[in-house]
């Protein structure tokens, strides 16, 4: 009864082959290739494989954990054995979050095809599941874990163990009472559907029932009751009558209620748990912003040290870093280039122990993945440490591999006066690097091969603070400036890297196509000393900000500070989870996740002087009071693997915005309940620049003796937040979803703070 299996899964030949299973080689490196038996289980949700290492133990993973399947030699590992196994027998399973890929070689091309197409079908099936099916499937997975003797039924002891695993510390008497009520067959055990009944009694949503009863006759909401609820609580405008009709049609499970144009409690619960009932406004999910403004009018999702999978001293460099960043909607990636053997430039974090990859492999990966999730332009931020000869090789690879996707000339042949828009540049890859001369000269064809252009003055090492102990050696290294090859210079059109002198100098001399780079500390200094100037500078041209060289662990700063100054290319270590990436993911989760978000109008217009330090000086200053009632939590994940530890959850709401808006408030903590904690705590925030504010909900496991453990989080722009009664579907540390964990909140009407 659990399995959301549809006919179409059972009739599929590829899936039938997967149910039988296959012997395949699991590949970890050129020298590590082991035979393993892989098989799909009957629930169509679990893959198990036999591993020698753990004796005869079977390891399993869930289809839920697999993000994509890549065919052929599309990972470093499979590329390294390309001479041994043909591409039609090879494929890669890519897992969500930060788990490593699984590289496999099948015995035959047919077998590989079965697994590739079968896995894709299973992933698609998971993505198309409704909330109710996802919940049933989640319950099913827990049932299997707890049914220790695999007899398809559970006695009370097994149920108690299961409750512990599910984060419930329940009064034994109450649990036994529910168990007896659910045991319809009176066998002393619960079978599948009895267990579902038990689970439903256990998860009775008193909090939602309270709201339902306020507007219903206790049994059902008539259509006009539902309209009242949408108007008064959900603060909806527009054609409410039509919307109420659609909600009944879409979420009401009972045909009888549908015929009466009414909604039962089950339907109401389904609506509140759906995307429409979530805190994120569905109308802001797709592309809704004007994409025809100059590039400098957008915040651009940007990655730093994109080639690294871990920290920047010893981490592994990998093409996978580029693929993952681009698949997360990143639109500006960093490529650190050095001279390599055999005349082939390499990419790695210079002067460290990180491993090295070929420049041409990076360009191929960017070519293959640039436009999979967004059609808008990708910027290759090149930090060039190569000799003139190897720069020519770089230019050759860029031209040869990217072809007409590489932007080589000005768009319409006329001398432009401002940057083109994301819309103008769809499907194009731009190079950001040093350039000899400017756009004007290249149009007239005057630039001669002047091998004296400096290459790399934005080397991050150069920016390491002057008082760094190794300052001298870094300095000596930088004095030997290389020259710039004409071929590479010609690949740069709208993003010419320049050294920043001062805002005054820029106002007089700088061109719209010049990009300056700042370390986080330099950017902070400019923000403090001349915030309004910085915002004004960024209304005309692009700025890039990157983490300090001292962050050897590849940690991140909070990008919000830099967005407050209007900086567009705020580069973060995508490989490092935490607050910085949460806020970044939150901002770019709107507008179709396309990697471009339009800045507020007061940051785009040159005649408005917005100072993030003094938001109240703005002409159209409209502060608001944001009130959030945190009502309850549902099925929070366990933090401690220890069998008997249960979460003591609290919720912290953080506002990230201009300095005056930075704030955090917490609910109380609830002892021993990660299953259905109830708070009903109300938090208030005054927000001076709502257009820039981000709201982050963090759930932690309270610990009085040490630091609280992280449980889950969700971050979104205030401008994308729906008011009323809403669910927040929590994300893990990696930013991947952890169904069915959620928070239930009420966000009443914002009131003006003036």
C-alpha positions in Angstrom: 0.0 0.0 0.0 2.9 2.3 0.5 4.4 2.2 -2.8 3.4 5.0 -5.2 4.0 2.6 -8.0 2.0 3.1 -11.1 1.4 0.7 -13.9 3.9 2.5 -16.0 6.8 1.5 -13.8 5.9 -2.2 -13.8 5.5 -2.4 -17.6 8.9 -0.9 -18.3 11.5 -3.2 -19.8 14.5 -1.2 -18.4 13.1 -1.4 -14.9 12.4 -5.1 -15.3 16.1 -5.6 -16.1 17.0 -3.5 -13.1 14.8 -5.7 -10.8 16.8 -8.7 -12.0 20.1 -6.8 -11.3 23.5 -6.7 -13.0 27.2 -7.2 -12.3 29.0 -3.9 -12.9 32.4 -2.4 -12.2 32.4 0.4 -9.6 35.3 2.7 -10.5 37.1 5.0 -8.0 40.3 5.6 -9.9 42.5 4.2 -12.6 43.7 1.5 -10.2 40.5 1.0 -8.1 37.9 -1.0 -10.2 35.8 -3.6 -8.3 33.0 -5.8 -9.4 29.7 -5.2 -7.6 26.2 -6.6 -8.0 23.6 -3.9 -8.3 19.8 -4.4 -8.1 16.6 -2.4 -7.9 14.3 -3.5 -5.0 10.6 -4.2 -5.4 9.6 -0.8 -3.9 11.1 0.8 -7.1 12.8 3.3 -4.7 15.9 1.5 -3.4 19.0 0.3 -5.1 21.2 -2.2 -3.2 24.6 -3.5 -4.0 26.8 -6.2 -2.6 30.0 -4.9 -1.2 33.0 -7.2 -0.3 34.4 -4.7 2.2 31.6 -5.2 4.7 31.8 -9.0 4.6 28.6 -10.0 2.9 26.7 -6.8 3.8 24.4 -5.1 1.3 24.7 -1.3 1.0 21.7 0.6 -0.3 20.8 4.1 -1.5 17.5 5.7 -2.4 16.4 6.9 -5.8 15.5 10.1 -3.8 19.2 10.7 -3.3 20.1 10.7 -7.1 20.0 14.0 -8.9 21.0 13.0 -12.4 22.5 10.2 -14.6 25.3 11.1 -17.0 26.1 8.9 -20.0 29.6 8.1 -21.2 32.9 9.5 -19.9 31.5 12.5 -18.1 33.5 12.4 -14.9 37.2 12.7 -14.2 37.3 9.1 -13.1 35.7 7.7 -16.2 37.8 10.0 -18.4 40.9 8.6 -16.8 40.0 5.0 -17.9 38.5 6.0 -21.3 41.2 3.9 -23.1 39.9 0.7 -21.3 36.2 1.0 -21.5 34.1 2.4 -24.3 31.7 5.3 -23.5 28.6 3.3 -24.3 29.2 1.0 -21.3 30.0 3.9 -18.8 27.7 6.1 -16.8 27.8 8.2 -13.6 25.1 8.6 -10.9 25.3 12.1 -9.4 24.0 12.4 -5.8 22.3 15.4 -4.3 24.2 17.6 -1.9 27.9 17.0 -1.4 28.0 13.2 -1.6 30.6 11.9 -4.2 29.4 10.5 -7.5 29.1 6.8 -8.3 31.0 5.8 -11.5 30.0 2.5 -13.1 30.9 0.4 -16.1 28.3 -2.2 -17.3 29.1 -5.5 -19.0 27.5 -4.4 -22.2 26.2 -1.3 -23.9 22.6 -2.6 -23.7 22.9 -3.2 -20.0 24.3 0.4 -19.5 21.3 1.8 -21.5 18.8 -0.2 -19.4 20.3 1.4 -16.2 20.6 4.9 -17.7 17.0 5.0 -18.9 15.6 3.1 -16.0 17.2 5.4 -13.4 16.0 8.5 -15.4 12.5 7.1 -15.3 12.6 6.5 -11.6 14.0 10.0 -10.9 11.3 11.5 -13.0 8.7 9.5 -11.1 10.0 10.9 -7.8 9.9 14.4 -9.1 6.3 14.1 -10.3 5.0 12.7 -6.9 2.5 14.8 -5.0 3.0 15.8 -1.4 0.7 12.9 -0.2 2.6 10.3 -2.3 5.9 11.6 -1.0 4.7 11.3 2.6 3.4 7.7 2.0 6.7 6.8 0.4 8.6 8.3 3.4 6.4 6.4 5.8 7.1 3.3 3.8 10.9 3.7 4.0 10.6 4.1 7.8 8.4 1.0 8.0 11.0 -1.1 6.1 13.8 0.2 8.4 11.9 -0.7 11.6 10.5 -4.1 10.4 13.6 -5.9 11.7 12.5 -9.4 10.8 11.0 -8.4 7.4 7.7 -10.1 8.0 5.7 -7.0 6.8 4.1 -6.4 10.3 5.3 -4.6 13.4 4.7 -5.4 17.1 4.6 -2.7 19.7 8.3 -3.0 20.6 9.2 -2.4 16.9 6.8 0.6 16.8 8.4 2.1 19.9 11.9 1.8 18.3 10.5 3.3 15.2 9.1 6.3 17.0 12.6 6.9 18.5 14.1 6.7 15.1 11.5 9.2 13.8 12.4 11.7 16.5 9.3 11.1 18.7 9.7 10.8 22.5 6.2 9.6 23.3 4.4 8.6 26.4 4.2 4.8 26.3 0.6 4.7 27.5 -0.5 7.2 24.7 1.5 5.3 22.1 0.0 2.0 23.2 -3.5 3.5 23.0 -3.0 4.6 19.4 -1.4 1.2 18.6 -4.5 -0.7 19.8 -6.9 1.7 17.9 -4.9 1.1 14.7 -4.7 -2.7 15.1 -8.0 -3.3 13.4 -7.3 -7.0 12.9 -6.5 -7.3 16.6 -3.4 -9.4 15.8 -1.2 -7.5 18.2 0.8 -6.3 15.2 0.3 -3.5 12.6 0.4 -4.4 8.9 1.1 -1.8 6.2 -2.3 -0.1 6.0 -2.8 -0.3 9.8 0.6 1.3 10.3 -0.5 4.2 7.9 -3.6 4.6 10.1 -1.4 4.7 13.3 0.8 7.2 11.6 -2.1 9.4 10.7 -3.4 9.4 14.3 0.1 10.1 15.5 0.4 13.1 13.2 -3.0 14.6 13.8 -2.5 18.3 13.0 -4.2 20.1 16.0 -2.6 23.4 14.8 -4.2 23.2 11.4 -7.4 21.9 12.8 -7.7 25.0 14.9 -7.5 27.2 11.8 -9.9 25.0 9.9 -12.5 25.1 12.7 -12.4 28.9 12.7 -13.7 29.1 9.2 -15.7 25.8 8.7 -18.8 24.2 10.2 -16.4 21.7 11.8 -16.8 19.2 8.9 -16.1 21.2 5.8 -15.3 24.6 4.3 -18.0 25.8 1.8 -16.5 27.7 -1.1 -17.5 31.0 0.4 -15.9 30.0 3.7 -12.7 29.2 1.8 -12.9 32.6 0.0 -13.2 34.3 3.4 -10.1 32.4 4.6 -8.1 33.4 1.5 -9.1 37.1 1.8 -8.8 37.5 5.6 -5.9 35.2 6.5 -3.9 34.6 3.3 -4.3 38.2 2.3 -5.0 37.4 -1.3 -6.3 39.8 -3.9 -7.4 39.1 -7.5 -10.2 36.8 -8.5 -10.7 35.0 -5.1 -13.8 33.2 -6.2 -11.9 31.5 -9.1 -9.0 30.7 -6.9 -11.1 29.0 -4.3 -12.8 26.9 -7.0 -9.3 25.9 -8.3 -8.0 24.9 -4.9 -11.1 22.6 -4.2 -10.6 21.1 -7.7 -6.9 20.5 -7.1 -6.5 19.5 -3.4 -9.9 18.0 -2.3 -9.6 14.2 -2.2 -13.3 13.6 -1.6 -15.5 13.6 -4.8 -18.6 14.1 -2.7 -17.1 17.3 -1.2 -16.1 18.4 -4.7 -19.6 18.0 -5.9 -20.8 20.3 -3.1 -18.0 22.9 -3.9 -16.6 22.3 -0.4 -13.3 21.4 1.1 -12.8 18.8 3.9 -10.0 19.0 6.5 -7.9 16.5 4.4 -8.2 18.9 1.4 -7.3 21.9 3.6 -4.2 20.1 4.9 -3.2 19.1 1.4 -3.5 22.7 0.2 -1.5 24.2 3.1 1.2 21.6 2.5 1.4 22.2 -1.2 3.6 24.7 -3.2 0.7 27.2 -3.1 0.5 27.0 0.7 4.2 27.4 1.1 5.9 30.5 2.2 7.5 31.2 -1.2 5.2 33.0 -3.6 4.8 30.7 -6.6 4.4 33.7 -8.9 8.0 34.6 -8.2 9.3 31.1 -9.1 9.4 31.6 -12.9 11.2 34.4 -14.7 9.1 37.5 -13.8 11.7 40.3 -14.0 12.7 42.6 -16.8 15.7 41.0 -18.4 16.5 43.8 -20.9 18.5 46.1 -18.6 22.3 46.4 -18.7 24.2 43.6 -17.1 25.4 45.8 -14.2 21.7 46.2 -13.1 21.6 42.6 -11.9 22.9 40.6 -9.0 24.7 37.6 -10.7 25.1 34.2 -9.0 28.9 33.7 -8.8 31.3 31.1 -7.6 34.9 31.4 -6.3 37.6 28.8 -6.8 35.0 26.9 -8.8 37.5 24.0 -9.5 37.8 23.1 -5.8 35.7 20.4 -4.1 37.1 21.1 -0.6 39.4 23.7 1.0 41.9 25.8 -0.9 45.1 24.4 0.5 44.9 20.7 -0.1 41.4 20.3 -1.7 40.9 18.2 -4.9 40.5 20.2 -8.1 37.8 18.8 -10.3 35.7 19.5 -13.4 32.8 18.3 -11.2 33.1 21.7 -9.3 32.1 23.5 -12.5 29.3 21.1 -13.4 27.8 21.4 -9.9 28.0 25.2 -9.8 26.4 25.6 -13.3 23.7 23.1 -12.4 22.9 25.3 -9.4 22.3 28.3 -11.6 25.7 29.9 -11.1 26.5 32.3 -13.9 30.1 33.4 -13.2 32.8 30.8 -12.6 36.5 31.3 -11.8 39.3 29.7 -13.7 42.8 30.0 -12.2 45.3 29.2 -15.1 48.9 28.2 -14.8 51.5 26.8 -17.3 51.3 23.0 -17.5 53.3 20.2 -19.0 53.4 19.5 -22.7 52.3 23.1 -23.5 48.8 22.5 -22.0 47.6 25.1 -19.5 46.3 23.7 -16.1 43.8 24.9 -13.5 44.4 24.8 -9.8 44.9 27.1 -6.7 48.5 28.3 -7.4 51.3 27.7 -4.8 49.2 25.2 -2.8 48.8 21.4 -2.7 45.5 21.3 -4.5 45.4 18.8 -7.5 45.5 20.1 -11.0 43.1 19.7 -14.0 43.5 20.7 -17.7 42.2 24.1 -18.8 40.6 22.4 -21.9 38.6 20.0 -19.8 37.2 22.9 -17.8 36.2 24.7 -21.0 34.6 21.5 -22.3 32.6 21.1 -19.1 31.5 24.8 -19.2 30.5 24.3 -22.9 28.4 21.3 -22.0 26.7 22.6 -18.9 26.5 26.4 -19.3 22.9 26.5 -20.5 21.3 23.4 -19.0 19.4 25.3 -16.3 19.5 28.9 -17.6 19.8 30.5 -21.0 21.4 33.7 -19.6 25.1 34.4 -20.2 27.9 32.7 -18.3 31.0 34.7 -17.4 34.4 32.9 -17.2 36.5 34.9 -14.7 40.0 34.0 -15.8 42.9 34.6 -13.4 45.8 34.2 -15.8 49.3 33.2 -14.7 50.4 31.7 -18.0 53.3 32.4 -20.4 52.4 34.0 -23.8 52.7 30.6 -25.5 50.2 28.9 -23.2 47.9 31.9 -23.3 47.7 31.3 -27.1 46.7 27.7 -26.3 44.0 29.0 -23.9 42.6 31.2 -26.7 42.7 28.3 -29.1 40.7 26.1 -26.7 38.2 28.8 -26.0 37.6 29.4 -29.7 37.7 25.8 -30.8 35.7 24.2 -28.0 33.0 27.0 -27.5 32.7 28.0 -31.1 30.0 30.6 -31.7 28.9 30.5 -28.0 32.0 32.4 -27.2 31.3 36.1 -27.5 34.1 37.5 -29.6 32.7 40.8 -30.9 30.4 43.7 -29.9 26.8 42.7 -30.5 25.6 45.1 -33.2 28.9 46.3 -34.5 28.3 49.9 -33.3 30.3 51.5 -30.4 28.0 50.9 -27.4 27.5 53.3 -24.5 26.4 50.7 -22.0 26.6 47.0 -21.2 24.2 44.7 -23.1 21.4 42.9 -21.2 21.1 39.3 -20.1 18.4 39.0 -22.8 20.8 40.3 -25.5 23.5 37.8 -24.4 21.3 34.6 -24.1 23.3 31.5 -24.9 26.7 33.4 -24.8 29.8 32.8 -22.8 31.8 35.9 -21.9 35.5 36.0 -20.9 36.4 38.3 -18.0 40.2 39.0 -18.1 42.9 41.5 -19.0 42.6 43.2 -22.4 45.0 45.4 -24.4 43.2 48.7 -25.3 39.5 49.0 -25.1 36.3 48.3 -27.1 36.8 51.4 -29.1 40.2 50.4 -30.5 39.2 46.8 -31.2 36.3 48.1 -33.3 38.7 50.2 -35.4 41.2 47.3 -35.5 44.0 49.5 -34.1 45.3 47.2 -31.4 48.7 45.8 -32.5 50.2 42.7 -30.8 51.7 44.8 -28.0 53.2 42.1 -25.9 53.5 44.4 -22.9 50.0 44.3 -21.5 50.1 43.2 -17.9 48.3 40.0 -17.2 47.4 39.4 -13.6 47.2 42.3 -11.2 44.1 40.9 -9.6 45.9 37.9 -8.5 44.2 37.1 -5.2 47.6 36.5 -3.6 48.4 40.1 -4.3 45.4 41.1 -2.2 46.5 39.2 0.9 46.8 41.7 3.6 50.1 43.7 3.6 51.0 42.5 7.1 50.9 38.9 6.1 54.1 37.1 7.3 54.8 35.8 3.8 54.1 39.3 2.3 57.6 39.6 0.9 57.7 36.4 -1.1 54.2 37.0 -2.4 55.3 40.4 -3.5 58.5 39.2 -5.3 56.4 36.6 -7.1 54.0 39.3 -8.4 56.7 41.6 -9.6 57.6 39.3 -12.5 54.5 40.3 -14.5 53.8 38.3 -17.6 52.8 39.7 -20.9 49.5 39.3 -22.6 48.9 37.5 -25.9 46.8 39.3 -28.5 44.8 36.0 -29.1 43.7 35.9 -25.4 43.1 39.7 -25.3 40.8 39.4 -28.3 38.6 36.9 -26.4 37.6 39.7 -23.9 34.8 42.0 -25.0 32.5 43.4 -22.3 34.4 42.4 -19.2 37.9 43.9 -19.1 39.6 43.4 -15.8 41.1 46.6 -14.4 42.8 47.6 -11.2 40.6 49.8 -9.0 42.1 53.2 -7.9 39.3 55.2 -6.4 35.7 56.1 -7.0 36.7 59.5 -8.1 39.2 58.1 -10.6 36.5 55.7 -11.9 33.9 58.5 -12.3 36.3 60.4 -14.5 38.2 57.7 -16.4 36.5 54.4 -16.2 34.6 52.7 -19.0 31.3 50.8 -18.6 32.9 47.5 -19.8 35.7 47.6 -17.1 35.4 45.3 -14.1 37.3 45.8 -10.8 37.8 43.1 -8.3 37.8 43.6 -4.5 38.6 41.2 -1.6 35.9 41.2 1.0 38.0 43.4 3.3 38.6 46.1 0.7 34.9 46.0 -0.3 34.0 46.5 3.4 36.3 49.4 3.8 34.8 51.2 0.7 31.3 50.4 2.0 32.1 52.0 5.4 33.9 55.0 3.9 31.8 55.7 0.8 28.7 53.5 0.7 26.6 55.8 -1.6 29.6 56.2 -4.0 30.0 52.4 -4.2 26.3 52.0 -5.0 26.6 54.7 -7.7 29.7 53.1 -9.2 27.9 49.8 -9.5 24.9 51.4 -11.3 27.4 52.0 -14.2 29.7 49.0 -14.2 30.4 45.5 -12.8 32.3 44.8 -9.6 33.5 41.4 -8.4 34.0 40.6 -4.7 35.7 37.5 -3.5 36.6 35.8 -0.1 39.8 36.8 1.6 42.9 34.7 1.0 43.0 34.0 4.7 40.0 31.8 4.4 42.1 28.7 3.7 39.2 26.5 4.8 37.2 28.0 1.9 34.6 29.4 4.3 32.3 32.2 3.1 31.4 35.7 4.1 27.7 36.7 4.0 27.1 38.0 0.5 24.3 40.3 1.7 26.9 43.0 2.8 28.2 43.2 -0.8 24.7 43.2 -2.4 23.9 46.2 -0.1 26.5 48.1 -2.1 25.1 47.0 -5.4 28.1 44.6 -6.2 26.9 42.2 -8.8 29.5 39.4 -8.9 29.8 38.4 -5.3 31.8 35.2 -5.6 31.3 32.4 -2.9 32.8 29.0 -2.4 29.9 26.9 -3.7 31.6 23.8 -2.3 31.1 25.1 1.3 27.7 24.8 3.0 26.5 27.3 5.6 24.9 30.7 6.1 26.7 32.4 3.1 25.5 29.8 0.6 22.0 29.7 2.2 21.5 33.4 1.7 22.9 33.1 -1.9 20.6 30.2 -2.7 17.7 32.2 -1.2 18.2 35.3 -3.3 18.6 33.3 -6.6 15.7 30.9 -5.9 13.4 33.5 -7.5 13.2 34.6 -11.1 13.4 31.1 -12.6 16.7 30.2 -10.7 18.3 31.8 -13.8 21.2 33.3 -11.9 20.2 36.9 -12.5 18.1 39.0 -10.1 17.3 42.7 -10.9 18.6 45.2 -8.4 16.0 47.5 -6.8 15.4 50.7 -8.8 17.2 52.9 -6.3 20.4 51.0 -7.0 20.1 51.3 -10.8 19.5 55.0 -11.3 22.5 57.2 -11.4 20.8 60.2 -10.0 19.5 58.5 -6.8 22.1 58.5 -4.0 21.3 55.5 -1.8 23.5 54.9 1.2 23.1 51.4 2.7 24.3 52.8 6.1 21.5 55.5 6.1 18.5 53.9 4.4 16.1 56.5 6.0 17.5 59.2 3.8 15.9 57.7 0.7 13.1 59.7 -1.0 10.7 56.7 -1.1 11.6 55.4 2.4 8.8 53.0 3.5 9.9 50.8 6.5 7.7 47.9 7.5 7.1 45.8 10.6 7.3 42.1 9.8 5.5 39.8 12.3 6.1 36.1 12.2 4.2 33.7 14.5 6.1 30.4 14.6 3.4 27.8 15.3 4.8 24.3 14.9 7.3 21.9 13.4 6.7 18.6 11.6 9.0 15.6 11.4 12.3 17.3 12.0 15.3 15.2 11.0 17.4 13.6 13.8 20.7 15.3 14.3 22.3 12.8 16.7 22.7 9.3 15.3 22.6 8.1 18.9 19.5 5.8 19.1 17.9 7.4 22.2 18.7 11.1 21.5 15.7 13.2 20.5 15.8 16.8 19.3 15.0 19.8 21.6 14.2 22.2 18.7 14.1 26.0 18.6 13.5 28.2 15.6 15.7 31.3 14.9 14.4 33.8 12.4 17.2 36.0 10.9 16.8 39.1 8.8 19.7 39.9 6.5 19.7 43.3 4.8 21.2 46.8 5.2 23.1 47.2 8.6 20.0 48.7 10.3 18.0 45.6 9.3 20.4 42.9 10.5 18.5 41.1 13.3 17.9 37.6 14.9 15.2 36.4 17.2 14.5 32.9 18.6 11.5 31.0 19.9 11.8 29.0 23.1 13.1 25.4 22.8 10.8 22.4 23.2 12.1 19.5 25.1 12.3 16.1 23.5 10.1 16.5 20.5 11.4 16.7 16.9 8.2 15.1 15.6 5.5 17.7 16.2 6.8 20.5 18.5 4.4 23.4 19.1 5.6 27.0 19.9 3.0 29.6 19.1 5.8 32.2 19.6 5.5 35.6 17.9 8.6 37.5 16.6 8.7 41.2 15.4 11.2 42.9 13.1 11.4 46.5 11.8 12.7 46.5 8.2 14.0 49.8 6.7 14.9 48.5 3.2 12.4 45.7 2.5 13.6 45.5 -1.1 17.0 44.2 0.0 15.9 42.1 2.9 16.3 38.3 3.1 14.7 36.1 5.8 16.3 32.9 7.0 14.5 30.4 9.2 16.9 28.1 11.1 16.0 25.1 13.3 18.5 24.1 15.9 18.7 21.4 18.5 19.2 23.3 21.8 22.1 22.2 23.9 22.8 24.0 27.2 26.4 22.7 27.5 27.7 23.2 23.9 26.9 24.8 20.6 23.4 24.0 19.3 23.3 21.5 16.4 21.9 22.6 13.1 18.7 20.8 12.1 17.4 22.5 8.9 16.9 25.9 7.3 15.1 27.8 4.6 16.0 31.3 3.2 14.0 33.5 0.9 13.8 37.2 -0.1 11.2 39.1 1.9 9.7 40.2 -1.5 8.9 36.6 -2.3 7.3 35.8 1.0 3.5 35.0 1.0 1.5 36.2 4.0 -0.9 34.2 6.0 -0.7 30.6 7.2 2.2 29.0 5.4 4.4 25.9 5.6 8.2 26.2 5.2 9.7 23.1 3.7 13.1 22.8 5.3 16.4 22.2 3.6 19.5 20.4 4.8 22.9 21.9 5.4 23.6 21.2 1.7 20.6 23.1 0.5 18.8 19.9 -0.6 15.2 19.2 0.5 14.5 16.9 3.5 10.8 15.9 3.1 8.6 15.9 5.0 10.3 18.2 7.5 8.6 21.6 7.7 7.6 24.5 9.9 4.1 26.0 10.1 3.9 29.8 10.5 1.5 32.7 10.3 2.7 36.0 8.7 0.0 38.7 9.2 -0.2 41.9 7.1 3.0 44.0 7.2 2.3 47.4 8.8 4.1 50.6 8.1 6.7 51.4 10.7 6.4 55.2 10.2 
